[in-house]
Amino acid sequence: MRERLNSHHSRWKESILLRNIIDICHRPSIENPVADGLSCMWSQRKRLSTDGSDWSVLADWEASTGITRDIFAVAQSPMSHPLQVCFADDIFFAPIVQYLLGNTVGSSIQERKRLSHRANGFMIEDGKLWRVADKAARRVTQTECIPTGLGFQMALEVHTLNGHFSIESTKLKLPDRFFWPGMDTDCRQVMLECPRCESFGAPTLNSLLQPIRRLGYSNLSPVTIFPYHSAKEASRMQAFISTCSRTLFGEPN
C-alpha cells in the first residue's frame, strides 16, 4: 500500500472515513484494494451501545452532549419601552425616541448624523420625553413632549380651563408646560372648533365671561385722557381697561 494517497483517495478518506462509519457493504465486481482496505478497517471492531451502530444514520454529537453554543436560539424579543409605544405613530418624535434609547436608526453615516442633530435638545427622564431649553429667553428649563395627535385635545382643555379667551391667552400657558410640533396651528384651530365659542360666536362671546363678585372693580384700570390743548370744545375722557378681557370702556368726564 502506498504511504501517500492520491488526490482521489484523499478526498474519499476525508469525506467518508472521518465520519465514524461502522460498516460498509462491499459492492461485488468492483476491485479497489485500497478502498476496500480502508473501508473494512473497523468492520471487525466490537460494537457498543454508545458508538451509534444502532442508528441507521449516525446521530450528531449534539444528541448526547447538547448544544453548548446555541447561536441560533430563538429568544423572546425584549419588551418595548413605553415611550416607543406612545410615540409609535408620530413621525416627528419616533426617530428621536429611538435615537435617545440607543437603538440603531439610520442606514448611513449621514442619516445618523442628521438624527443626532435632530435629537439635540431632547432628553428622557422619569419615563417622559423632555425638550430642554436652548435659549436663555425661555422661562422654563424643560417642557414635556406629547404626541402630535394629542396636541389639539390638550389645547382644547387649556382653552376651556382658561375661560374661552383668545388664542394669545392659550398660547401663553401651553409653551411653559408642553411641546409638540404645530402648537400654533392647533391653538388657532381650537378657536374655530370649540363647541361653546362656536355656539356663541364673536358678537356674543362676552356672555361666556363670569362676573367678578369678590374683587369688585380692582381689575379695572382707570386712565384719564386729556385733549390736545389746541382742540376746540374738547373734554376729558375717562377710560377703563379690563385686565381680564382686555376691553376698553370710555365715558366723558
C-alpha positions as YAML, in Angstrom:
chain: A
units: angstrom
residues:
- id: 1
  name: MET
  ca: [0.00, 0.00, 0.00]
- id: 2
  name: ARG
  ca: [1.30, 3.41, -0.86]
- id: 3
  name: GLU
  ca: [2.15, 5.71, 2.04]
- id: 4
  name: ARG
  ca: [0.86, 8.78, 0.22]
- id: 5
  name: LEU
  ca: [-2.60, 8.57, -1.27]
- id: 6
  name: ASN
  ca: [-3.55, 10.25, -4.47]
- id: 7
  name: SER
  ca: [-5.98, 13.14, -4.57]
- id: 8
  name: HIS
  ca: [-9.00, 10.95, -5.31]
- id: 9
  name: HIS
  ca: [-8.40, 8.62, -2.38]
- id: 10
  name: SER
  ca: [-7.53, 11.52, -0.07]
- id: 11
  name: ARG
  ca: [-10.85, 13.21, -0.77]
- id: 12
  name: TRP
  ca: [-12.64, 9.91, -0.28]
- id: 13
  name: LYS
  ca: [-10.92, 9.34, 3.06]
- id: 14
  name: GLU
  ca: [-11.69, 12.85, 4.34]
- id: 15
  name: SER
  ca: [-15.32, 12.79, 3.24]
- id: 16
  name: ILE
  ca: [-16.22, 9.19, 4.12]
- id: 17
  name: LEU
  ca: [-13.93, 7.63, 6.71]
- id: 18
  name: LEU
  ca: [-13.75, 10.62, 9.03]
- id: 19
  name: ARG
  ca: [-17.46, 10.33, 9.71]
- id: 20
  name: ASN
  ca: [-17.02, 7.31, 12.03]
- id: 21
  name: ILE
  ca: [-18.72, 4.83, 9.70]
- id: 22
  name: ILE
  ca: [-19.22, 1.47, 11.42]
- id: 23
  name: ASP
  ca: [-19.58, -0.82, 8.42]
- id: 24
  name: ILE
  ca: [-19.66, -0.59, 4.65]
- id: 25
  name: CYS
  ca: [-21.09, -3.25, 2.39]
- id: 26
  name: HIS
  ca: [-18.78, -4.10, -0.47]
- id: 27
  name: ARG
  ca: [-20.18, -3.96, -3.96]
- id: 28
  name: PRO
  ca: [-19.22, -7.04, -5.95]
- id: 29
  name: SER
  ca: [-17.46, -6.95, -9.31]
- id: 30
  name: ILE
  ca: [-15.55, -3.84, -8.26]
- id: 31
  name: GLU
  ca: [-11.87, -4.24, -7.46]
- id: 32
  name: ASN
  ca: [-10.28, -1.48, -5.44]
- id: 33
  name: PRO
  ca: [-7.85, -2.89, -2.89]
- id: 34
  name: VAL
  ca: [-7.03, 0.49, -1.37]
- id: 35
  name: ALA
  ca: [-10.65, 1.45, -0.81]
- id: 36
  name: ASP
  ca: [-11.57, -1.99, 0.42]
- id: 37
  name: GLY
  ca: [-8.80, -1.99, 2.97]
- id: 38
  name: LEU
  ca: [-9.71, 1.47, 4.29]
- id: 39
  name: SER
  ca: [-13.42, 0.76, 4.42]
- id: 40
  name: CYS
  ca: [-13.09, -2.52, 6.26]
- id: 41
  name: MET
  ca: [-10.67, -1.31, 8.93]
- id: 42
  name: TRP
  ca: [-13.48, -1.01, 11.53]
- id: 43
  name: SER
  ca: [-15.66, -3.88, 10.41]
- id: 44
  name: GLN
  ca: [-14.27, -6.37, 12.96]
- id: 45
  name: ARG
  ca: [-14.45, -3.97, 15.86]
- id: 46
  name: LYS
  ca: [-16.73, -4.90, 18.75]
- id: 47
  name: ARG
  ca: [-19.87, -2.80, 18.69]
- id: 48
  name: LEU
  ca: [-21.10, -0.90, 21.72]
- id: 49
  name: SER
  ca: [-24.43, 0.71, 22.57]
- id: 50
  name: THR
  ca: [-22.87, 4.15, 22.54]
- id: 51
  name: ASP
  ca: [-20.98, 4.03, 19.25]
- id: 52
  name: GLY
  ca: [-24.07, 4.77, 17.17]
- id: 53
  name: SER
  ca: [-24.21, 1.39, 15.45]
- id: 54
  name: ASP
  ca: [-27.89, 1.05, 16.33]
- id: 55
  name: TRP
  ca: [-28.73, 4.10, 14.26]
- id: 56
  name: SER
  ca: [-29.39, 3.90, 10.58]
- id: 57
  name: VAL
  ca: [-27.81, 7.35, 10.39]
- id: 58
  name: LEU
  ca: [-25.21, 8.33, 12.94]
- id: 59
  name: ALA
  ca: [-26.55, 10.89, 15.40]
- id: 60
  name: ASP
  ca: [-24.58, 14.08, 15.77]
- id: 61
  name: TRP
  ca: [-22.68, 14.91, 18.91]
- id: 62
  name: GLU
  ca: [-25.45, 17.31, 19.96]
- id: 63
  name: ALA
  ca: [-27.71, 14.33, 20.67]
- id: 64
  name: SER
  ca: [-25.60, 13.23, 23.65]
- id: 65
  name: THR
  ca: [-23.77, 16.37, 24.79]
- id: 66
  name: GLY
  ca: [-26.30, 19.05, 23.92]
- id: 67
  name: ILE
  ca: [-25.76, 22.32, 22.12]
- id: 68
  name: THR
  ca: [-23.05, 24.19, 24.02]
- id: 69
  name: ARG
  ca: [-23.08, 27.32, 21.84]
- id: 70
  name: ASP
  ca: [-26.65, 27.83, 20.79]
- id: 71
  name: ILE
  ca: [-26.12, 30.74, 18.44]
- id: 72
  name: PHE
  ca: [-29.30, 30.01, 16.51]
- id: 73
  name: ALA
  ca: [-31.58, 30.01, 19.53]
- id: 74
  name: VAL
  ca: [-34.84, 31.91, 19.19]
- id: 75
  name: ALA
  ca: [-35.16, 34.22, 22.17]
- id: 76
  name: GLN
  ca: [-38.15, 36.29, 23.15]
- id: 77
  name: SER
  ca: [-37.91, 39.85, 21.95]
- id: 78
  name: PRO
  ca: [-37.44, 42.39, 24.74]
- id: 79
  name: MET
  ca: [-40.37, 44.48, 25.84]
- id: 80
  name: SER
  ca: [-40.74, 47.79, 24.07]
- id: 81
  name: HIS
  ca: [-40.11, 50.97, 26.00]
- id: 82
  name: PRO
  ca: [-43.30, 52.83, 26.97]
- id: 83
  name: LEU
  ca: [-42.11, 55.86, 25.02]
- id: 84
  name: GLN
  ca: [-41.74, 53.74, 21.89]
- id: 85
  name: VAL
  ca: [-45.37, 52.69, 22.21]
- id: 86
  name: CYS
  ca: [-46.50, 56.25, 22.99]
- id: 87
  name: PHE
  ca: [-44.73, 57.86, 20.01]
- id: 88
  name: ALA
  ca: [-45.03, 54.91, 17.59]
- id: 89
  name: ASP
  ca: [-47.26, 56.79, 15.11]
- id: 90
  name: ASP
  ca: [-45.54, 60.18, 15.50]
- id: 91
  name: ILE
  ca: [-43.26, 60.90, 12.54]
- id: 92
  name: PHE
  ca: [-41.54, 63.75, 14.41]
- id: 93
  name: PHE
  ca: [-40.80, 62.20, 17.81]
- id: 94
  name: ALA
  ca: [-40.42, 58.50, 16.87]
- id: 95
  name: PRO
  ca: [-36.86, 58.80, 15.40]
- id: 96
  name: ILE
  ca: [-35.81, 61.00, 18.33]
- id: 97
  name: VAL
  ca: [-37.02, 58.44, 20.88]
- id: 98
  name: GLN
  ca: [-35.29, 55.61, 19.02]
- id: 99
  name: TYR
  ca: [-32.02, 57.54, 18.96]
- id: 100
  name: LEU
  ca: [-32.16, 58.52, 22.64]
- id: 101
  name: LEU
  ca: [-32.89, 54.91, 23.66]
- id: 102
  name: GLY
  ca: [-29.75, 53.75, 21.86]
- id: 103
  name: ASN
  ca: [-31.45, 51.78, 19.11]
- id: 104
  name: THR
  ca: [-29.82, 51.60, 15.70]
- id: 105
  name: VAL
  ca: [-31.53, 54.14, 13.49]
- id: 106
  name: GLY
  ca: [-30.34, 55.12, 10.05]
- id: 107
  name: SER
  ca: [-28.57, 53.03, 7.44]
- id: 108
  name: SER
  ca: [-25.81, 55.50, 6.58]
- id: 109
  name: ILE
  ca: [-23.49, 57.79, 8.47]
- id: 110
  name: GLN
  ca: [-25.23, 60.90, 7.12]
- id: 111
  name: GLU
  ca: [-28.61, 59.73, 8.40]
- id: 112
  name: ARG
  ca: [-27.18, 59.01, 11.86]
- id: 113
  name: LYS
  ca: [-25.57, 62.45, 11.97]
- id: 114
  name: ARG
  ca: [-28.86, 64.01, 10.91]
- id: 115
  name: LEU
  ca: [-30.70, 62.15, 13.70]
- id: 116
  name: SER
  ca: [-28.04, 63.19, 16.22]
- id: 117
  name: HIS
  ca: [-28.56, 66.83, 15.25]
- id: 118
  name: ARG
  ca: [-32.34, 66.37, 15.35]
- id: 119
  name: ALA
  ca: [-32.28, 64.82, 18.84]
- id: 120
  name: ASN
  ca: [-30.16, 67.66, 20.19]
- id: 121
  name: GLY
  ca: [-32.14, 69.46, 22.89]
- id: 122
  name: PHE
  ca: [-34.24, 66.44, 23.91]
- id: 123
  name: MET
  ca: [-33.79, 64.02, 26.79]
- id: 124
  name: ILE
  ca: [-35.58, 61.14, 28.51]
- id: 125
  name: GLU
  ca: [-36.15, 61.43, 32.24]
- id: 126
  name: ASP
  ca: [-38.67, 59.77, 34.60]
- id: 127
  name: GLY
  ca: [-40.18, 57.85, 31.71]
- id: 128
  name: LYS
  ca: [-41.04, 61.01, 29.75]
- id: 129
  name: LEU
  ca: [-39.60, 62.84, 26.77]
- id: 130
  name: TRP
  ca: [-38.50, 66.38, 27.57]
- id: 131
  name: ARG
  ca: [-37.38, 69.30, 25.47]
- id: 132
  name: VAL
  ca: [-34.53, 71.20, 27.08]
- id: 133
  name: ALA
  ca: [-34.46, 74.98, 26.73]
- id: 134
  name: ASP
  ca: [-31.82, 76.02, 24.22]
- id: 135
  name: LYS
  ca: [-32.21, 79.76, 24.67]
- id: 136
  name: ALA
  ca: [-31.77, 81.96, 27.69]
- id: 137
  name: ALA
  ca: [-35.01, 83.76, 26.83]
- id: 138
  name: ARG
  ca: [-37.14, 80.73, 27.68]
- id: 139
  name: ARG
  ca: [-38.90, 81.00, 31.03]
- id: 140
  name: VAL
  ca: [-38.68, 77.27, 31.87]
- id: 141
  name: THR
  ca: [-35.73, 74.91, 31.61]
- id: 142
  name: GLN
  ca: [-37.63, 71.95, 30.13]
- id: 143
  name: THR
  ca: [-41.08, 71.16, 28.76]
- id: 144
  name: GLU
  ca: [-42.83, 67.81, 28.38]
- id: 145
  name: CYS
  ca: [-43.27, 66.47, 24.85]
- id: 146
  name: ILE
  ca: [-46.60, 64.92, 23.92]
- id: 147
  name: PRO
  ca: [-47.62, 63.17, 20.68]
- id: 148
  name: THR
  ca: [-48.72, 65.42, 17.87]
- id: 149
  name: GLY
  ca: [-52.04, 63.61, 17.63]
- id: 150
  name: LEU
  ca: [-52.92, 64.65, 21.20]
- id: 151
  name: GLY
  ca: [-51.94, 68.30, 20.71]
- id: 152
  name: PHE
  ca: [-55.39, 69.51, 19.65]
- id: 153
  name: GLN
  ca: [-57.08, 67.85, 22.65]
- id: 154
  name: MET
  ca: [-54.52, 69.36, 25.03]
- id: 155
  name: ALA
  ca: [-55.01, 72.83, 23.52]
- id: 156
  name: LEU
  ca: [-58.79, 72.46, 23.82]
- id: 157
  name: GLU
  ca: [-58.53, 71.54, 27.51]
- id: 158
  name: VAL
  ca: [-56.29, 74.52, 28.27]
- id: 159
  name: HIS
  ca: [-58.59, 76.81, 26.27]
- id: 160
  name: THR
  ca: [-61.61, 75.58, 28.27]
- id: 161
  name: LEU
  ca: [-59.90, 75.87, 31.66]
- id: 162
  name: ASN
  ca: [-58.61, 79.32, 30.74]
- id: 163
  name: GLY
  ca: [-62.12, 80.73, 30.27]
- id: 164
  name: HIS
  ca: [-62.52, 80.57, 26.46]
- id: 165
  name: PHE
  ca: [-60.31, 83.60, 25.90]
- id: 166
  name: SER
  ca: [-58.39, 84.44, 22.76]
- id: 167
  name: ILE
  ca: [-55.65, 82.40, 21.14]
- id: 168
  name: GLU
  ca: [-52.94, 84.50, 22.74]
- id: 169
  name: SER
  ca: [-54.13, 83.54, 26.21]
- id: 170
  name: THR
  ca: [-53.97, 79.84, 25.30]
- id: 171
  name: LYS
  ca: [-50.52, 80.15, 23.75]
- id: 172
  name: LEU
  ca: [-49.29, 81.95, 26.84]
- id: 173
  name: LYS
  ca: [-49.77, 78.89, 29.07]
- id: 174
  name: LEU
  ca: [-49.07, 75.95, 26.78]
- id: 175
  name: PRO
  ca: [-45.37, 76.55, 25.91]
- id: 176
  name: ASP
  ca: [-44.43, 76.64, 29.60]
- id: 177
  name: ARG
  ca: [-45.59, 73.05, 30.14]
- id: 178
  name: PHE
  ca: [-45.85, 71.16, 26.85]
- id: 179
  name: PHE
  ca: [-44.28, 70.99, 23.40]
- id: 180
  name: TRP
  ca: [-45.34, 69.40, 20.14]
- id: 181
  name: PRO
  ca: [-44.87, 70.48, 16.52]
- id: 182
  name: GLY
  ca: [-47.76, 72.54, 15.20]
- id: 183
  name: MET
  ca: [-48.79, 74.04, 18.53]
- id: 184
  name: ASP
  ca: [-49.75, 77.40, 16.99]
- id: 185
  name: THR
  ca: [-51.89, 75.70, 14.35]
- id: 186
  name: ASP
  ca: [-53.75, 73.65, 16.95]
- id: 187
  name: CYS
  ca: [-54.38, 76.74, 19.09]
- id: 188
  name: ARG
  ca: [-55.92, 78.55, 16.13]
- id: 189
  name: GLN
  ca: [-58.00, 75.52, 15.22]
- id: 190
  name: VAL
  ca: [-59.31, 75.30, 18.78]
- id: 191
  name: MET
  ca: [-60.79, 78.78, 18.46]
- id: 192
  name: LEU
  ca: [-62.70, 77.62, 15.37]
- id: 193
  name: GLU
  ca: [-63.86, 74.23, 16.66]
- id: 194
  name: CYS
  ca: [-64.55, 74.95, 20.33]
- id: 195
  name: PRO
  ca: [-68.23, 73.97, 20.89]
- id: 196
  name: ARG
  ca: [-69.03, 76.83, 23.26]
- id: 197
  name: CYS
  ca: [-67.18, 79.50, 21.31]
- id: 198
  name: GLU
  ca: [-68.77, 78.28, 18.08]
- id: 199
  name: SER
  ca: [-72.26, 78.43, 19.59]
- id: 200
  name: PHE
  ca: [-71.95, 81.97, 20.92]
- id: 201
  name: GLY
  ca: [-69.89, 83.48, 18.13]
- id: 202
  name: ALA
  ca: [-67.77, 86.60, 18.20]
- id: 203
  name: PRO
  ca: [-70.55, 89.16, 18.91]
- id: 204
  name: THR
  ca: [-71.85, 87.30, 21.98]
- id: 205
  name: LEU
  ca: [-68.54, 85.89, 23.19]
- id: 206
  name: ASN
  ca: [-68.59, 88.20, 26.23]
- id: 207
  name: SER
  ca: [-71.61, 86.34, 27.58]
- id: 208
  name: LEU
  ca: [-69.29, 83.46, 28.44]
- id: 209
  name: LEU
  ca: [-67.45, 85.64, 30.94]
- id: 210
  name: GLN
  ca: [-68.46, 85.11, 34.53]
- id: 211
  name: PRO
  ca: [-68.95, 88.17, 36.77]
- id: 212
  name: ILE
  ca: [-66.31, 89.06, 39.34]
- id: 213
  name: ARG
  ca: [-68.12, 89.02, 42.68]
- id: 214
  name: ARG
  ca: [-65.45, 89.48, 45.33]
- id: 215
  name: LEU
  ca: [-62.85, 91.87, 43.93]
- id: 216
  name: GLY
  ca: [-65.24, 94.47, 42.64]
- id: 217
  name: TYR
  ca: [-63.54, 96.95, 40.33]
- id: 218
  name: SER
  ca: [-59.99, 96.01, 41.28]
- id: 219
  name: ASN
  ca: [-59.43, 94.51, 37.83]
- id: 220
  name: LEU
  ca: [-60.35, 97.79, 36.09]
- id: 221
  name: SER
  ca: [-57.54, 100.21, 35.40]
- id: 222
  name: PRO
  ca: [-58.83, 103.81, 35.05]
- id: 223
  name: VAL
  ca: [-56.98, 106.15, 32.72]
- id: 224
  name: THR
  ca: [-57.79, 109.84, 32.20]
- id: 225
  name: ILE
  ca: [-57.27, 111.11, 28.66]
- id: 226
  name: PHE
  ca: [-56.74, 114.85, 28.25]
- id: 227
  name: PRO
  ca: [-57.48, 116.60, 24.96]
- id: 228
  name: TYR
  ca: [-54.90, 118.38, 22.89]
- id: 229
  name: HIS
  ca: [-54.51, 121.98, 24.04]
- id: 230
  name: SER
  ca: [-55.41, 123.46, 20.64]
- id: 231
  name: ALA
  ca: [-58.58, 121.38, 20.23]
- id: 232
  name: LYS
  ca: [-61.82, 123.30, 20.42]
- id: 233
  name: GLU
  ca: [-64.80, 122.25, 22.51]
- id: 234
  name: ALA
  ca: [-62.96, 119.16, 23.75]
- id: 235
  name: SER
  ca: [-63.50, 117.49, 27.09]
- id: 236
  name: ARG
  ca: [-61.65, 114.96, 29.12]
- id: 237
  name: MET
  ca: [-62.39, 111.24, 28.69]
- id: 238
  name: GLN
  ca: [-62.29, 108.66, 31.48]
- id: 239
  name: ALA
  ca: [-61.15, 105.27, 30.12]
- id: 240
  name: PHE
  ca: [-61.34, 101.93, 31.90]
- id: 241
  name: ILE
  ca: [-59.32, 98.93, 30.76]
- id: 242
  name: SER
  ca: [-60.36, 95.46, 31.93]
- id: 243
  name: THR
  ca: [-57.27, 93.42, 32.70]
- id: 244
  name: CYS
  ca: [-59.16, 90.14, 32.22]
- id: 245
  name: SER
  ca: [-60.96, 90.61, 28.92]
- id: 246
  name: ARG
  ca: [-58.69, 93.43, 27.65]
- id: 247
  name: THR
  ca: [-61.73, 95.52, 26.87]
- id: 248
  name: LEU
  ca: [-61.63, 99.35, 26.77]
- id: 249
  name: PHE
  ca: [-64.57, 101.37, 28.13]
- id: 250
  name: GLY
  ca: [-64.74, 105.15, 27.83]
- id: 251
  name: GLU
  ca: [-67.02, 107.91, 29.04]
- id: 252
  name: PRO
  ca: [-66.74, 111.72, 29.13]
- id: 253
  name: ASN
  ca: [-65.52, 113.23, 32.35]
...
